[in-house]
Amino acid sequence: MTYSVNLGFNQFTGPIPDLSNCKGLELLDFRNKNLTRVFPPSLAFHPSLIVIFFDDNKLQGPFPIYMFLHKFASVDNNNCCTNTADSCDSQVTLLLEIARAWMYPYELSIAWEGNDACRNLSFVTCDSEKSIIVIYL
C-alpha cells in the first residue's frame, strides 16, 4: 500500500516532522509553508519516498543535493546557504548550531540569506576582520 502526504499551501510552521516510520510514503508535498530548520537527511534515505516538494519555505543550511540522487525533489525558494552541495561557511555553520539550540526561530529563518554571515545576515554584527561579535536573537 502506498501513501501520499499533501500539506502544501497550508499555514503550518516549524520543523519538518519525523517521517522515518511512515512506511509506504511515496509523495510528500510541503510547499508554501513557513517550515524552518535544515533539510533532514532522513528524507533522502527514506526507503519508499519518491517525490518531495519543499518549495517556498524558510529551510536553511546546505542545499540538499543528496535528495536529488534517487528522488524527484523540488526545493526552490528556501534560505539555503549555497545552491550547490558545498558546505556552508564555518561562521554560517556555527550560526546554524545556535539556531538549532533555539529550535530554529522563525524570526531568524526569515532573516537568513546567503553564505556570508557578516554580509548577508541582518541579525549579526561583525567587526572589521569579519568576526561575529553580536547575534541579535
N, CA, C and O atoms as a Tinker XYZ file with bonds, in Angstrom:
   548  protein
     1  N      0.834000   -1.170000    0.000000    73     2
     2  CA     0.000000    0.000000    0.000000    64     1     3
     3  C      0.882000    1.237000    0.000000    63     2     4     5
     4  O      1.855000    1.302000    0.752000    81     3
     5  N      0.556000    2.221000   -0.833000    73     3     6
     6  CA     1.332000    3.456000   -0.896000    64     5     7
     7  C      0.516000    4.630000   -0.365000    63     6     8     9
     8  O     -0.714000    4.615000   -0.382000    81     7
     9  N      1.239000    5.650000    0.110000    73     7    10
    10  CA     0.599000    6.806000    0.712000    64     9    11
    11  C      1.223000    8.085000    0.191000    63    10    12    13
    12  O      2.380000    8.114000   -0.230000    81    11
    13  N      0.420000    9.150000    0.232000    73    11    14
    14  CA     0.885000   10.492000   -0.101000    64    13    15
    15  C      0.493000   11.421000    1.030000    63    14    16    17
    16  O     -0.564000   11.260000    1.640000    81    15
    17  N      1.346000   12.391000    1.306000    73    15    18
    18  CA     1.024000   13.449000    2.261000    64    17    19
    19  C      1.106000   14.751000    1.488000    63    18    20    21
    20  O      2.180000   15.153000    1.038000    81    19
    21  N     -0.044000   15.413000    1.336000    73    19    22
    22  CA    -0.097000   16.673000    0.617000    64    21    23
    23  C     -0.585000   17.742000    1.572000    63    22    24    25
    24  O     -1.787000   17.893000    1.792000    81    23
    25  N      0.353000   18.481000    2.138000    73    23    26
    26  CA     0.034000   19.562000    3.067000    64    25    27
    27  C      0.464000   20.906000    2.504000    63    26    28    29
    28  O      0.632000   21.870000    3.250000    81    27
    29  N      0.639000   20.972000    1.205000    73    27    30
    30  CA     1.047000   22.215000    0.568000    64    29    31
    31  C      0.000000   23.298000    0.723000    63    30    32    33
    32  O     -1.197000   23.018000    0.798000    81    31
    33  N      0.461000   24.537000    0.770000    73    31    34
    34  CA    -0.393000   25.716000    0.802000    64    33    35
    35  C     -1.281000   25.768000    2.042000    63    34    36    37
    36  O     -2.420000   26.228000    1.962000    81    35
    37  N     -0.785000   25.308000    3.176000    73    35    38
    38  CA    -1.467000   25.438000    4.457000    64    37    39
    39  C     -0.689000   26.416000    5.323000    63    38    40    41
    40  O      0.292000   26.996000    4.858000    81    39
    41  N     -1.095000   26.610000    6.548000    73    39    42
    42  CA    -0.479000   27.594000    7.436000    64    41    43
    43  C      0.483000   26.969000    8.445000    63    42    44    45
    44  O      0.797000   27.602000    9.453000    81    43
    45  N      0.952000   25.763000    8.208000    73    43    46
    46  CA     1.849000   25.112000    9.149000    64    45    47
    47  C      3.178000   25.850000    9.243000    63    46    48    49
    48  O      3.660000   26.408000    8.257000    81    47
    49  N      3.760000   25.847000   10.422000    73    47    50
    50  CA     5.069000   26.452000   10.645000    64    49    51
    51  C      5.910000   25.473000   11.451000    63    50    52    53
    52  O      5.407000   24.454000   11.924000    81    51
    53  N      7.193000   25.787000   11.604000    73    51    54
    54  CA     8.055000   24.993000   12.470000    64    53    55
    55  C      8.875000   23.968000   11.731000    63    54    56    57
    56  O      9.175000   24.134000   10.549000    81    55
    57  N      9.244000   22.891000   12.436000    73    55    58
    58  CA    10.131000   21.888000   11.852000    64    57    59
    59  C      9.395000   20.899000   10.957000    63    58    60    61
    60  O      8.171000   20.776000   11.000000    81    59
    61  N     10.173000   20.208000   10.155000    73    59    62
    62  CA     9.644000   19.102000    9.357000    64    61    63
    63  C      9.477000   17.916000   10.295000    63    62    64    65
    64  O     10.426000   17.552000   10.990000    81    63
    65  N      8.311000   17.309000   10.335000    73    63    66
    66  CA     8.116000   16.181000   11.251000    64    65    67
    67  C      8.951000   14.968000   10.843000    63    66    68    69
    68  O      9.315000   14.815000    9.677000    81    67
    69  N      9.246000   14.122000   11.805000    73    67    70
    70  CA     9.980000   12.885000   11.530000    64    69    71
    71  C      9.034000   11.904000   10.838000    63    70    72    73
    72  O      8.021000   11.494000   11.406000    81    71
    73  N      9.369000   11.546000    9.638000    73    71    74
    74  CA     8.523000   10.647000    8.845000    64    73    75
    75  C      9.195000    9.311000    8.579000    63    74    76    77
    76  O      8.772000    8.559000    7.701000    81    75
    77  N     10.236000    9.017000    9.334000    73    75    78
    78  CA    11.009000    7.800000    9.074000    64    77    79
    79  C     10.201000    6.522000    9.313000    63    78    80    81
    80  O     10.535000    5.481000    8.747000    81    79
    81  N      9.173000    6.571000   10.114000    73    79    82
    82  CA     8.354000    5.379000   10.369000    64    81    83
    83  C      7.138000    5.277000    9.468000    63    82    84    85
    84  O      6.319000    4.374000    9.639000    81    83
    85  N      7.005000    6.180000    8.517000    73    83    86
    86  CA     5.862000    6.165000    7.601000    64    85    87
    87  C      6.185000    5.256000    6.416000    63    86    88    89
    88  O      6.613000    5.724000    5.360000    81    87
    89  N      5.982000    3.994000    6.598000    73    87    90
    90  CA     6.269000    3.013000    5.549000    64    89    91
    91  C      5.267000    3.173000    4.411000    63    90    92    93
    92  O      4.079000    3.377000    4.661000    81    91
    93  N      5.714000    3.086000    3.203000    73    91    94
    94  CA     4.840000    3.198000    2.043000    64    93    95
    95  C      4.619000    4.628000    1.580000    63    94    96    97
    96  O      3.892000    4.849000    0.612000    81    95
    97  N      5.226000    5.606000    2.244000    73    95    98
    98  CA     5.089000    7.010000    1.855000    64    97    99
    99  C      5.875000    7.250000    0.572000    63    98   100   101
   100  O      7.093000    7.073000    0.547000    81    99
   101  N      5.181000    7.656000   -0.498000    73    99   102
   102  CA     5.843000    7.892000   -1.779000    64   101   103
   103  C      5.900000    9.349000   -2.185000    63   102   104   105
   104  O      6.830000    9.755000   -2.882000    81   103
   105  N      4.920000   10.154000   -1.763000    73   103   106
   106  CA     4.879000   11.558000   -2.146000    64   105   107
   107  C      4.715000   12.414000   -0.907000    63   106   108   109
   108  O      3.881000   12.132000   -0.047000    81   107
   109  N      5.527000   13.473000   -0.823000    73   107   110
   110  CA     5.473000   14.396000    0.303000    64   109   111
   111  C      5.458000   15.811000   -0.256000    63   110   112   113
   112  O      6.405000   16.232000   -0.920000    81   111
   113  N      4.377000   16.549000    0.014000    73   111   114
   114  CA     4.223000   17.903000   -0.504000    64   113   115
   115  C      4.063000   18.863000    0.667000    63   114   116   117
   116  O      3.016000   18.904000    1.315000    81   115
   117  N      5.121000   19.641000    0.932000    73   115   118
   118  CA     5.114000   20.647000    1.994000    64   117   119
   119  C      5.433000   22.017000    1.389000    63   118   120   121
   120  O      6.191000   22.791000    1.974000    81   119
   121  N      4.861000   22.316000    0.227000    73   119   122
   122  CA     5.114000   23.601000   -0.430000    64   121   123
   123  C      4.392000   24.744000    0.267000    63   122   124   125
   124  O      3.353000   24.559000    0.901000    81   123
   125  N      4.975000   25.934000    0.130000    73   123   126
   126  CA     4.359000   27.184000    0.570000    64   125   127
   127  C      3.938000   27.160000    2.034000    63   126   128   129
   128  O      2.764000   27.333000    2.362000    81   127
   129  N      4.899000   26.945000    2.888000    73   127   130
   130  CA     4.673000   26.979000    4.329000    64   129   131
   131  C      5.711000   27.893000    4.948000    63   130   132   133
   132  O      6.391000   28.641000    4.245000    81   131
   133  N      5.827000   27.831000    6.227000    73   131   134
   134  CA     6.875000   28.564000    6.935000    64   133   135
   135  C      7.733000   27.577000    7.712000    63   134   136   137
   136  O      8.078000   27.814000    8.870000    81   135
   137  N      8.073000   26.474000    7.068000    73   135   138
   138  CA     8.896000   25.462000    7.718000    64   137   139
   139  C     10.310000   25.990000    7.890000    63   138   140   141
   140  O     10.854000   26.642000    6.998000    81   139
   141  N     10.896000   25.705000    9.039000    73   139   142
   142  CA    12.248000   26.147000    9.355000    64   141   143
   143  C     13.131000   24.932000    9.603000    63   142   144   145
   144  O     12.657000   23.797000    9.553000    81   143
   145  N     14.395000   25.162000    9.867000    73   143   146
   146  CA    15.431000   24.154000   10.133000    64   145   147
   147  C     16.181000   23.799000    8.871000    63   146   148   149
   148  O     15.998000   24.421000    7.825000    81   147
   149  N     17.028000   22.790000    8.980000    73   147   150
   150  CA    17.738000   22.283000    7.806000    64   149   151
   151  C     16.951000   21.106000    7.250000    63   150   152   153
   152  O     16.119000   20.521000    7.944000    81   151
   153  N     17.216000   20.765000    6.002000    73   151   154
   154  CA    16.555000   19.618000    5.404000    64   153   155
   155  C     17.007000   18.355000    6.122000    63   154   156   157
   156  O     18.210000   18.122000    6.236000    81   155
   157  N     16.092000   17.538000    6.604000    73   155   158
   158  CA    16.508000   16.322000    7.320000    64   157   159
   159  C     17.055000   15.263000    6.356000    63   158   160   161
   160  O     16.385000   14.908000    5.387000    81   159
   161  N     18.257000   14.759000    6.612000    73   159   162
   162  CA    18.818000   13.710000    5.749000    64   161   163
   163  C     17.951000   12.455000    5.687000    63   162   164   165
   164  O     18.026000   11.698000    4.719000    81   163
   165  N     17.133000   12.230000    6.706000    73   163   166
   166  CA    16.277000   11.039000    6.702000    64   165   167
   167  C     15.346000   11.022000    5.493000    63   166   168   169
   168  O     14.947000    9.948000    5.043000    81   167
   169  N     14.995000   12.190000    4.961000    73   167   170
   170  CA    14.140000   12.214000    3.774000    64   169   171
   171  C     14.878000   11.659000    2.562000    63   170   172   173
   172  O     14.275000   11.003000    1.713000    81   171
   173  N     16.157000   11.916000    2.480000    73   171   174
   174  CA    16.938000   11.428000    1.346000    64   173   175
   175  C     17.045000    9.912000    1.348000    63   174   176   177
   176  O     17.146000    9.282000    0.295000    81   175
   177  N     17.023000    9.345000    2.520000    73   175   178
   178  CA    17.231000    7.899000    2.641000    64   177   179
   179  C     15.962000    7.145000    3.018000    63   178   180   181
   180  O     16.015000    5.969000    3.379000    81   179
   181  N     14.814000    7.831000    2.931000    73   179   182
   182  CA    13.540000    7.169000    3.213000    64   181   183
   183  C     13.353000    6.059000    2.178000    63   182   184   185
   184  O     13.510000    6.315000    0.984000    81   183
   185  N     13.027000    4.850000    2.593000    73   183   186
   186  CA    13.023000    3.718000    1.659000    64   185   187
   187  C     11.973000    3.773000    0.551000    63   186   188   189
   188  O     12.189000    3.190000   -0.511000    81   187
   189  N     10.853000    4.446000    0.759000    73   187   190
   190  CA     9.812000    4.434000   -0.265000    64   189   191
   191  C      9.512000    5.800000   -0.865000    63   190   192   193
   192  O      8.811000    5.881000   -1.874000    81   191
   193  N     10.020000    6.868000   -0.276000    73   191   194
   194  CA     9.713000    8.226000   -0.727000    64   193   195
   195  C     10.337000    8.488000   -2.094000    63   194   196   197
   196  O     11.537000    8.290000   -2.284000    81   195
   197  N      9.520000    8.933000   -3.038000    73   195   198
   198  CA     9.976000    9.164000   -4.410000    64   197   199
   199  C      9.888000   10.640000   -4.787000    63   198   200   201
   200  O     10.807000   11.173000   -5.409000    81   199
   201  N      8.798000   11.304000   -4.420000    73   199   202
   202  CA     8.547000   12.687000   -4.827000    64   201   203
   203  C      8.493000   13.571000   -3.587000    63   202   204   205
   204  O      7.770000   13.283000   -2.634000    81   203
   205  N      9.282000   14.668000   -3.616000    73   203   206
   206  CA     9.367000   15.584000   -2.476000    64   205   207
   207  C      9.224000   17.016000   -2.986000    63   206   208   209
   208  O      9.952000   17.434000   -3.886000    81   207
   209  N      8.281000   17.767000   -2.408000    73   207   210
   210  CA     8.115000   19.186000   -2.722000    64   209   211
   211  C      8.290000   19.993000   -1.443000    63   210   212   213
   212  O      7.533000   19.817000   -0.488000    81   211
   213  N      9.284000   20.876000   -1.418000    73   211   214
   214  CA     9.518000   21.771000   -0.285000    64   213   215
   215  C      9.743000   23.204000   -0.755000    63   214   216   217
   216  O     10.429000   23.975000   -0.084000    81   215
   217  N      9.177000   23.563000   -1.893000    73   215   218
   218  CA     9.346000   24.913000   -2.416000    64   217   219
   219  C      8.735000   25.948000   -1.476000    63   218   220   221
   220  O      7.764000   25.676000   -0.770000    81   219
   221  N      9.327000   27.140000   -1.486000    73   219   222
   222  CA     8.763000   28.310000   -0.804000    64   221   223
   223  C      8.563000   28.114000    0.692000    63   222   224   225
   224  O      7.458000   28.280000    1.209000    81   223
   225  N      9.643000   27.761000    1.381000    73   223   226
   226  CA     9.670000   27.665000    2.832000    64   225   227
   227  C     10.808000   28.531000    3.349000    63   226   228   229
   228  O     11.309000   29.394000    2.629000    81   227
   229  N     11.215000   28.310000    4.578000    73   227   230
   230  CA    12.321000   29.049000    5.190000    64   229   231
   231  C     13.406000   28.077000    5.660000    63   230   232   233
   232  O     14.058000   28.315000    6.677000    81   231
   233  N     13.593000   27.003000    4.931000    73   231   234
   234  CA    14.569000   25.992000    5.317000    64   233   235
   235  C     15.982000   26.509000    5.072000    63   234   236   237
   236  O     16.230000   27.238000    4.111000    81   235
   237  N     16.906000   26.124000    5.953000    73   235   238
   238  CA    18.258000   26.673000    5.952000    64   237   239
   239  C     19.295000   25.570000    5.765000    63   238   240   241
   240  O     18.963000   24.407000    5.539000    81   239
   241  N     20.558000   25.970000    5.866000    73   239   242
   242  CA    21.654000   25.011000    5.791000    64   241   243
   243  C     22.114000   24.789000    4.369000    63   242   244   245
   244  O     21.728000   25.529000    3.465000    81   243
   245  N     22.943000   23.768000    4.164000    73   243   246
   246  CA    23.431000   23.494000    2.816000    64   245   247
   247  C     22.305000   23.004000    1.910000    63   246   248   249
   248  O     21.343000   22.394000    2.376000    81   247
   249  N     22.430000   23.270000    0.648000    73   247   250
   250  CA    21.438000   22.805000   -0.320000    64   249   251
   251  C     21.402000   21.279000   -0.294000    63   250   252   253
   252  O     22.453000   20.641000   -0.348000    81   251
   253  N     20.233000   20.693000   -0.212000    73   251   254
   254  CA    20.115000   19.231000   -0.035000    64   253   255
   255  C     20.271000   18.449000   -1.339000    63   254   256   257
   256  O     19.347000   17.758000   -1.768000    81   255
   257  N     21.418000   18.558000   -1.953000    73   255   258
   258  CA    21.653000   17.902000   -3.239000    64   257   259
   259  C     21.453000   16.388000   -3.154000    63   258   260   261
   260  O     21.092000   15.753000   -4.145000    81   259
   261  N     21.688000   15.811000   -1.975000    73   259   262
   262  CA    21.536000   14.366000   -1.807000    64   261   263
   263  C     20.110000   13.901000   -2.090000    63   262   264   265
   264  O     19.905000   12.738000   -2.436000    81   263
   265  N     19.123000   14.784000   -1.950000    73   263   266
   266  CA    17.746000   14.371000   -2.225000    64   265   267
   267  C     17.517000   14.139000   -3.707000    63   266   268   269
   268  O     16.582000   13.433000   -4.085000    81   267
   269  N     18.352000   14.721000   -4.547000    73   267   270
   270  CA    18.165000   14.577000   -5.982000    64   269   271
   271  C     18.859000   13.345000   -6.552000    63   270   272   273
   272  O     18.723000   13.056000   -7.740000    81   271
   273  N     19.591000   12.627000   -5.732000    73   271   274
   274  CA    20.314000   11.462000   -6.223000    64   273   275
   275  C     19.389000   10.318000   -6.602000    63   274   276   277
   276  O     19.653000    9.609000   -7.573000    81   275
   277  N     18.304000   10.123000   -5.849000    73   275   278
   278  CA    17.434000    8.974000   -6.089000    64   277   279
   279  C     15.958000    9.342000   -6.163000    63   278   280   281
   280  O     15.114000    8.464000   -6.346000    81   279
   281  N     15.633000   10.616000   -6.024000    73   279   282
   282  CA    14.245000   11.024000   -5.931000    64   281   283
   283  C     13.993000   12.245000   -6.796000    63   282   284   285
   284  O     14.925000   12.945000   -7.191000    81   283
   285  N     12.718000   12.493000   -7.087000    73   283   286
   286  CA    12.346000   13.756000   -7.682000    64   285   287
   287  C     12.087000   14.713000   -6.527000    63   286   288   289
   288  O     11.231000   14.448000   -5.684000    81   287
   289  N     12.813000   15.816000   -6.480000    73   287   290
   290  CA    12.649000   16.769000   -5.390000    64   289   291
   291  C     12.647000   18.180000   -5.950000    63   290   292   293
   292  O     13.374000   18.497000   -6.891000    81   291
   293  N     11.816000   19.018000   -5.354000    73   291   294
   294  CA    11.770000   20.425000   -5.705000    64   293   295
   295  C     11.861000   21.216000   -4.407000    63   294   296   297
   296  O     10.992000   21.111000   -3.542000    81   295
   297  N     12.922000   22.009000   -4.282000    73   295   298
   298  CA    13.183000   22.729000   -3.028000    64   297   299
   299  C     13.522000   24.198000   -3.295000    63   298   300   301
   300  O     14.301000   24.799000   -2.556000    81   299
   301  N     12.947000   24.769000   -4.337000    73   299   302
   302  CA    13.237000   26.155000   -4.700000    64   301   303
   303  C     12.711000   27.137000   -3.654000    63   302   304   305
   304  O     11.765000   26.846000   -2.923000    81   303
   305  N     13.340000   28.293000   -3.605000    73   303   306
   306  CA    12.908000   29.407000   -2.754000    64   305   307
   307  C     12.920000   29.075000   -1.271000    63   306   308   309
   308  O     11.924000   29.251000   -0.569000    81   307
   309  N     14.048000   28.599000   -0.815000    73   307   310
   310  CA    14.299000   28.415000    0.607000    64   309   311
   311  C     15.497000   29.290000    0.969000    63   310   312   313
   312  O     15.944000   30.088000    0.144000    81   311
   313  N     16.012000   29.158000    2.159000    73   311   314
   314  CA    17.109000   30.008000    2.615000    64   313   315
   315  C     18.403000   29.217000    2.793000    63   314   316   317
   316  O     19.090000   29.363000    3.804000    81   315
   317  N     18.725000   28.396000    1.827000    73   315   318
   318  CA    19.957000   27.608000    1.888000    64   317   319
   319  C     21.172000   28.530000    1.778000    63   318   320   321
   320  O     21.122000   29.570000    1.122000    81   319
   321  N     22.249000   28.131000    2.425000    73   319   322
   322  CA    23.467000   28.949000    2.373000    64   321   323
   323  C     24.166000   28.832000    1.026000    63   322   324   325
   324  O     24.888000   29.746000    0.627000    81   323
   325  N     23.964000   27.732000    0.324000    73   323   326
   326  CA    24.552000   27.551000   -1.005000    64   325   327
   327  C     23.483000   26.980000   -1.932000    63   326   328   329
   328  O     22.439000   26.516000   -1.475000    81   327
   329  N     23.744000   27.018000   -3.204000    73   327   330
   330  CA    22.839000   26.369000   -4.159000    64   329   331
   331  C     23.532000   25.181000   -4.823000    63   330   332   333
   332  O     23.145000   24.736000   -5.904000    81   331
   333  N     24.559000   24.684000   -4.151000    73   331   334
   334  CA    25.297000   23.502000   -4.597000    64   333   335
   335  C     25.421000   22.557000   -3.404000    63   334   336   337
   336  O     24.866000   22.824000   -2.338000    81   335
   337  N     26.125000   21.491000   -3.575000    73   335   338
   338  CA    26.326000   20.541000   -2.478000    64   337   339
   339  C     27.440000   20.981000   -1.531000    63   338   340   341
   340  O     27.760000   20.266000   -0.581000    81   339
   341  N     28.033000   22.147000   -1.778000    73   339   342
   342  CA    29.109000   22.640000   -0.922000    64   341   343
   343  C     28.607000   22.899000    0.488000    63   342   344   345
   344  O     27.428000   23.185000    0.698000    81   343
   345  N     29.511000   22.796000    1.450000    73   343   346
   346  CA    29.184000   23.086000    2.843000    64   345   347
   347  C     28.985000   24.583000    3.033000    63   346   348   349
   348  O     29.453000   25.399000    2.239000    81   347
   349  N     28.281000   24.919000    4.100000    73   347   350
   350  CA    28.131000   26.325000    4.482000    64   349   351
   351  C     29.458000   26.822000    5.048000    63   350   352   353
   352  O     30.265000   26.035000    5.543000    81   351
   353  N     29.674000   28.125000    4.973000    73   351   354
   354  CA    30.823000   28.771000    5.593000    64   353   355
   355  C     30.859000   28.408000    7.079000    63   354   356   357
   356  O     29.809000   28.165000    7.674000    81   355
   357  N     32.037000   28.368000    7.681000    73   355   358
   358  CA    32.168000   27.942000    9.080000    64   357   359
   359  C     31.378000   28.836000   10.038000    63   358   360   361
   360  O     30.804000   28.342000   11.009000    81   359
   361  N     31.343000   30.148000    9.774000    73   359   362
   362  CA    30.555000   31.023000   10.645000    64   361   363
   363  C     29.054000   30.777000   10.469000    63   362   364   365
   364  O     28.299000   30.824000   11.440000    81   363
   365  N     28.625000   30.518000    9.248000    73   363   366
   366  CA    27.212000   30.206000    8.996000    64   365   367
   367  C     26.860000   28.881000    9.660000    63   366   368   369
   368  O     25.776000   28.742000   10.227000    81   367
   369  N     27.762000   27.911000    9.596000    73   367   370
   370  CA    27.531000   26.627000   10.266000    64   369   371
   371  C     27.393000   26.819000   11.770000    63   370   372   373
   372  O     26.528000   26.207000   12.395000    81   371
   373  N     28.228000   27.652000   12.347000    73   371   374
   374  CA    28.120000   27.951000   13.777000    64   373   375
   375  C     26.769000   28.598000   14.092000    63   374   376   377
   376  O     26.129000   28.245000   15.084000    81   375
   377  N     26.337000   29.531000   13.263000    73   375   378
   378  CA    25.037000   30.166000   13.471000    64   377   379
   379  C     23.891000   29.168000   13.341000    63   378   380   381
   380  O     22.890000   29.280000   14.049000    81   379
   381  N     24.026000   28.195000   12.444000    73   379   382
   382  CA    23.005000   27.144000   12.336000    64   381   383
   383  C     22.934000   26.315000   13.614000    63   382   384   385
   384  O     21.849000   25.911000   14.033000    81   383
   385  N     24.076000   26.063000   14.229000    73   383   386
   386  CA    24.091000   25.332000   15.500000    64   385   387
   387  C     23.409000   26.149000   16.604000    63   386   388   389
   388  O     22.676000   25.595000   17.422000    81   387
   389  N     23.645000   27.438000   16.626000    73   387   390
   390  CA    22.973000   28.305000   17.595000    64   389   391
   391  C     21.470000   28.307000   17.329000    63   390   392   393
   392  O     20.674000   28.187000   18.260000    81   391
   393  N     21.082000   28.441000   16.064000    73   391   394
   394  CA    19.663000   28.423000   15.709000    64   393   395
   395  C     19.023000   27.093000   16.102000    63   394   396   397
   396  O     17.883000   27.063000   16.567000    81   395
   397  N     19.753000   25.997000   15.917000    73   395   398
   398  CA    19.232000   24.674000   16.302000    64   397   399
   399  C     18.965000   24.622000   17.793000    63   398   400   401
   400  O     17.938000   24.094000   18.219000    81   399
   401  N     19.881000   25.164000   18.601000    73   399   402
   402  CA    19.704000   25.165000   20.056000    64   401   403
   403  C     18.469000   25.965000   20.469000    63   402   404   405
   404  O     17.868000   25.695000   21.509000    81   403
   405  N     18.099000   26.937000   19.661000    73   403   406
   406  CA    16.914000   27.762000   19.933000    64   405   407
   407  C     15.711000   27.264000   19.150000    63   406   408   409
   408  O     14.718000   27.982000   19.036000    81   407
   409  N     15.774000   26.063000   18.610000    73   407   410
   410  CA    14.682000   25.442000   17.847000    64   409   411
   411  C     14.369000   26.201000   16.547000    63   410   412   413
   412  O     13.211000   26.276000   16.136000    81   411
   413  N     15.383000   26.752000   15.915000    73   411   414
   414  CA    15.268000   27.452000   14.636000    64   413   415
   415  C     14.135000   28.476000   14.652000    63   414   416   417
   416  O     13.123000   28.286000   13.978000    81   415
   417  N     14.293000   29.556000   15.411000    73   415   418
   418  CA    13.221000   30.556000   15.491000    64   417   419
   419  C     12.869000   31.134000   14.119000    63   418   420   421
   420  O     13.739000   31.394000   13.288000    81   419
   421  N     11.605000   31.319000   13.918000    73   419   422
   422  CA    11.113000   31.826000   12.646000    64   421   423
   423  C     11.733000   33.184000   12.306000    63   422   424   425
   424  O     12.035000   33.453000   11.143000    81   423
   425  N     11.923000   34.035000   13.308000    73   423   426
   426  CA    12.487000   35.359000   13.080000    64   425   427
   427  C     13.884000   35.276000   12.462000    63   426   428   429
   428  O     14.237000   36.092000   11.611000    81   427
   429  N     14.675000   34.294000   12.886000    73   427   430
   430  CA    15.994000   34.107000   12.276000    64   429   431
   431  C     15.859000   33.519000   10.876000    63   430   432   433
   432  O     16.615000   33.872000    9.971000    81   431
   433  N     14.914000   32.640000   10.708000    73   431   434
   434  CA    14.743000   31.981000    9.411000    64   433   435
   435  C     14.386000   32.962000    8.309000    63   434   436   437
   436  O     14.886000   32.843000    7.191000    81   435
   437  N     13.534000   33.925000    8.605000    73   435   438
   438  CA    13.153000   34.876000    7.557000    64   437   439
   439  C     14.277000   35.860000    7.257000    63   438   440   441
   440  O     14.321000   36.440000    6.172000    81   439
   441  N     15.185000   36.052000    8.211000    73   439   442
   442  CA    16.317000   36.962000    8.008000    64   441   443
   443  C     17.527000   36.248000    7.408000    63   442   444   445
   444  O     18.534000   36.893000    7.114000    81   443
   445  N     17.447000   34.945000    7.222000    73   443   446
   446  CA    18.573000   34.149000    6.755000    64   445   447
   447  C     18.762000   34.330000    5.262000    63   446   448   449
   448  O     17.812000   34.214000    4.489000    81   447
   449  N     19.997000   34.618000    4.856000    73   447   450
   450  CA    20.269000   34.761000    3.439000    64   449   451
   451  C     21.752000   34.549000    3.176000    63   450   452   453
   452  O     22.597000   35.183000    3.808000    81   451
   453  N     22.062000   33.670000    2.256000    73   451   454
   454  CA    23.412000   33.511000    1.766000    64   453   455
   455  C     24.375000   32.760000    2.665000    63   454   456   457
   456  O     23.985000   32.115000    3.638000    81   455
   457  N     25.651000   32.867000    2.303000    73   455   458
   458  CA    26.694000   32.083000    2.940000    64   457   459
   459  C     27.807000   32.966000    3.518000    63   458   460   461
   460  O     28.928000   32.501000    3.724000    81   459
   461  N     27.496000   34.226000    3.774000    73   459   462
   462  CA    28.460000   35.139000    4.377000    64   461   463
   463  C     27.773000   35.794000    5.570000    63   462   464   465
   464  O     26.971000   36.712000    5.400000    81   463
   465  N     28.083000   35.329000    6.760000    73   463   466
   466  CA    27.405000   35.784000    7.975000    64   465   467
   467  C     27.558000   37.288000    8.176000    63   466   468   469
   468  O     26.639000   37.940000    8.671000    81   467
   469  N     28.678000   37.832000    7.810000    73   467   470
   470  CA    28.934000   39.251000    8.070000    64   469   471
   471  C     28.322000   40.166000    7.011000    63   470   472   473
   472  O     28.173000   41.366000    7.241000    81   471
   473  N     27.981000   39.627000    5.893000    73   471   474
   474  CA    27.447000   40.459000    4.822000    64   473   475
   475  C     25.947000   40.259000    4.605000    63   474   476   477
   476  O     25.249000   41.209000    4.252000    81   475
   477  N     25.456000   39.080000    4.804000    73   475   478
   478  CA    24.089000   38.777000    4.384000    64   477   479
   479  C     23.086000   38.601000    5.516000    63   478   480   481
   480  O     21.884000   38.566000    5.250000    81   479
   481  N     23.520000   38.490000    6.755000    73   479   482
   482  CA    22.587000   38.177000    7.826000    64   481   483
   483  C     22.316000   39.415000    8.669000    63   482   484   485
   484  O     23.216000   39.951000    9.314000    81   483
   485  N     21.074000   39.857000    8.655000    73   483   486
   486  CA    20.715000   41.109000    9.333000    64   485   487
   487  C     20.740000   40.999000   10.855000    63   486   488   489
   488  O     20.732000   42.023000   11.537000    81   487
   489  N     20.769000   39.801000   11.397000    73   487   490
   490  CA    20.755000   39.623000   12.849000    64   489   491
   491  C     22.152000   39.437000   13.431000    63   490   492   493
   492  O     22.301000   39.027000   14.582000    81   491
   493  N     23.173000   39.738000   12.636000    73   491   494
   494  CA    24.568000   39.559000   13.041000    64   493   495
   495  C     25.328000   40.873000   12.846000    63   494   496   497
   496  O     25.126000   41.582000   11.861000    81   495
   497  N     26.199000   41.181000   13.797000    73   495   498
   498  CA    27.141000   42.294000   13.641000    64   497   499
   499  C     28.540000   41.711000   13.693000    63   498   500   501
   500  O     28.850000   40.871000   14.539000    81   499
   501  N     29.382000   42.168000   12.775000    73   499   502
   502  CA    30.761000   41.685000   12.702000    64   501   503
   503  C     31.723000   42.849000   12.885000    63   502   504   505
   504  O     31.368000   44.010000   12.682000    81   503
   505  N     32.943000   42.514000   13.271000    73   503   506
   506  CA    33.976000   43.537000   13.378000    64   505   507
   507  C     34.653000   43.721000   12.019000    63   506   508   509
   508  O     34.241000   43.114000   11.030000    81   507
   509  N     35.675000   44.546000   11.973000    73   507   510
   510  CA    36.358000   44.850000   10.712000    64   509   511
   511  C     37.106000   43.656000   10.128000    63   510   512   513
   512  O     37.464000   43.666000    8.950000    81   511
   513  N     37.344000   42.629000   10.941000    73   511   514
   514  CA    38.043000   41.434000   10.456000    64   513   515
   515  C     37.090000   40.296000   10.128000    63   514   516   517
   516  O     37.502000   39.144000    9.997000    81   515
   517  N     35.799000   40.636000    9.994000    73   515   518
   518  CA    34.757000   39.679000    9.627000    64   517   519
   519  C     34.563000   38.569000   10.664000    63   518   520   521
   520  O     34.270000   37.425000   10.318000    81   519
   521  N     34.730000   38.926000   11.934000    73   519   522
   522  CA    34.414000   38.004000   13.029000    64   521   523
   523  C     33.093000   38.440000   13.644000    63   522   524   525
   524  O     32.868000   39.631000   13.861000    81   523
   525  N     32.235000   37.499000   13.919000    73   523   526
   526  CA    30.946000   37.810000   14.525000    64   525   527
   527  C     31.181000   38.295000   15.955000    63   526   528   529
   528  O     31.873000   37.643000   16.738000    81   527
   529  N     30.599000   39.439000   16.283000    73   527   530
   530  CA    30.731000   39.958000   17.651000    64   529   531
   531  C     29.391000   40.035000   18.374000    63   530   532   533
   532  O     29.359000   40.011000   19.604000    81   531
   533  N     28.263000   40.128000   17.623000    73   531   534
   534  CA    26.940000   40.196000   18.247000    64   533   535
   535  C     25.945000   39.416000   17.408000    63   534   536   537
   536  O     25.960000   39.494000   16.179000    81   535
   537  N     25.078000   38.663000   18.076000    73   535   538
   538  CA    23.970000   37.977000   17.421000    64   537   539
   539  C     22.694000   38.469000   18.097000    63   538   540   541
   540  O     22.542000   38.343000   19.313000    81   539
   541  N     21.788000   39.023000   17.319000    73   539   542
   542  CA    20.529000   39.538000   17.833000    64   541   543
   543  C     19.470000   38.452000   17.769000    63   542   544   545
   544  O     19.040000   38.054000   16.687000    81   543
   545  N     19.052000   37.977000   18.934000    73   543   546
   546  CA    18.016000   36.933000   18.965000    64   545   547
   547  C     16.706000   37.496000   19.432000    63   546   548
   548  O     15.718000   36.767000   19.522000    81   547
